[in-house]
Amino acid sequence: MEITPPLAKKVPKSLKIHDDVRIDNYYWMNDRTDQEVLDYLNAENEYYQKMTSHTKDFQDMLFKEMKSRIKEDDSSVPYKLNGYWYITKYEKGKEYPIYSRRVDTLKNKDEVMFDCNVLAQGHDFFNLRGISISPDNTLAAFAVDTVSRRQYTIQIKNLQTGEVYADKIDNATGRSVWADDNKTLFYTKKDPVTLRADKICKHILGTSSEEDELVFHEDDDTFNTFVYKSKSREFIIIGSVSTLTSEYQILEADNPNGNFKVFSPRERGLEYSISHYQDRFYILTNKDGATNFKLMQTSLNSTESNSWEEFIPHREDVLLEDVDIFKDYYVLSERKNGLNELKITKWDSTDSYYLPFGSETYVAGTSVNLDFDTQILRYFYNEMGAPYAIIDFDMATKSKTILKELEVLGGKFDKENYRTKRVWATARDGVKVPISMVYHKNTPMDGTSPLLQYAYGSYGNTIDPYFSSIRLSLLDRGFIYAIAHVRGGEYLGRPWYEDGKLLRKKNTFTDFIDCSKFLIGENYTSAEHLYASGGSAGGLLMGAVVNMAPELYNGVIAAVPFVDVVTTMLDNTIPLTTGEYDEWGNPNEKEYYDYMKSYSPYDNVEAKGYPNMYVSTGLHDSQVQYWEPAKWVAKLRELKTDNNVLYLDTNMEAGHGGASGRFESLKETAKEYSFILDLEGKAL
């Protein structure tokens, strides 16, 4: 019996701006409370379930296989802060973390602060974040989201008695910071409609949140605000950032009733962040055209940008990403030719050196380094074909201790069985685009092997060539996995990002397509065996690619895809929209409207053949609203001329990040993997 896909009703809605009219037949889906909308989503889910029923056992096998590689009774490497060692651990058979600590030494007894397995009971979704310990170590502020809209409720627990106080702060980002008096808590609230983080408030322990003082309101709707404490623990800092501009305010942590002072007023296009050390502030900034950023310094009493002095100059070939400050050393996180580098320098300039890394497909970076008065740097390292390690490095003796290496259980993993490489594709404008690849040593390189090509390519977010034990389920079945480091990320420095945004956004899409053509041309795979994957803004990439070059791919995975670009960017009530203008442009201006419309996946669906496609979303997604992929799939169903499969899979309980349990999320990955493995005839 033939299974027919649901066909959504068409209710034409005219959307007019700049003397241009777009007809949106599926605009009616923009209401998550409408029963007809819910019925449609459920019908799509039912269709997906029926069409993939033959892979259910295989999905279950993949899930168990991926889960079997993960150590269930696992613990994080402890880190020390203010006299306590903090540990996150998981217990066998349980989905959620347990947060605990030990006083003075690791030999002392575990004090459980939060067992999320207990707290999550009765909730389809659960996430605890933002644990903030008071300076006297007796109180913990924490935040919980049980809906997956990223609207958190902050509460306070007495770690000595176990009592959770009546104080409740709703609609927060979850992060908070204590003043030195152990009773004043600064936190960030969200706009209830747009979910923009726009207010910093001050809560006094034991009072109602209705009495909380508004400390700062970020009234520019293109900015978000947040609050944190300096590593020196001497300052409480409010940050305000947009895509291109930042501003900070500072207050002594022992003066919670004082007034915050603007560090340096915002200037359009000036980005900076601050670190405190002794009598100086150090500023990581793009000031004076430092595209790849430089490090500057200034005194505590003269913090405006005209007083900043150069400390580490700008370099055309090196992206300066971060600085970690210690009592005797500072550590620069740099990126050169796409590769992470860590440079350690003594403050008295008697020693300076780079940590040696010997691969082209690795990830390295500083880890949790909250202790100021130490000569130990904690960092992580992994290669694309080998698990990550957490390492303590003695910056004085230059000796290292591997504290933990990720265990891949099951007895079958041997890193010698995998090969990695970095290759360079030539884009249509002559630019060389790097691709990081990993595959099993027995996988043939003759054009017959299936290949999954992944990319993100927005916001300057760099997808590094990281190791994944989950990915082994593809590699061991003959797949090549490739990360295309397309423009729009910062893999090759800040100019790489600038060349893939706003009116140059199409470079992201054409880079991905040109990488695909390269991989086919070099006989790594073929169009019959090439698959593409991306999520969120990477889902926009997928939507653009299937409109521009559908013939290159046998299958595409689009997770929570941002595909209705024009309509969303014209609606300033939708979460995140106004803060995105510097990334995509403001379509209220005709130049940006026309450019966006020319690539927006939803607006460019045509009557033609498309690849096999698996599209996922979450009903409560606060980042990319569910109706974008729902409308997109409905329009694809209406217009596509092929017989390839098209699935819309909506998680009716979760949001942007999917399921909240550590193993439940593997079931979503199993769906994606089974989709492409089934297309390859490997779902056995």
Secondary structure, DSSP 8 states (H G I E B T S, - for coil): ------------EEEEETTEEEEETTGGG--TT-HHHHHHHHHHHHHHHHHTGGGHHHHHHHHHHHHHTS-SS-B---EEETTEEEEEE--TT--S-EEEEEESSTTS--EEEEEHHHHTTT-SS-EEEEEEE-TTSSEEEEEEESSSSS-EEEEEEETTT--B-S--EEEEEEEEEE-TTSSEEEEEEE-TTT--EEEEEEEETTS-GGG-EEEEE---TT-EEEEEE-TTSSEEEEEEE-SS-EEEEEEETT-TTS--EESS---TT--EEEEEETTEEEEEE-GGG-TT-EEEEEETT--SGGG-EEEE--BTTEEEEEEEE-SSEEEEEEEETTEEEEEEEETTSS-EEE-----SSEEEEE-----SS-SEEEEEEEETTEEEEEEEEETTTTEEEEEEE----SS---GGGEEEEEEEEE-TTS-EEEEEEEEETTS--SS-S-EEEE----TT--------STTHHHHTTT-EEEEE--TTS-TT-HHHHHTTSGGGTHHHHHHHHHHHHHHHHTTS--TTTEEEEEETHHHHHHHHHHHH-GGG-SEEEEES----HHHHHT-TTSTTTGGGHHHH--TTSHHHHHHHHHH-TGGG--SS---EEEEEEETT-SSS-THHHHHHHHHHHHH--S---EEEEEESS-BTTB-SSTTHHHHHHHHHHHHHHHHTT---
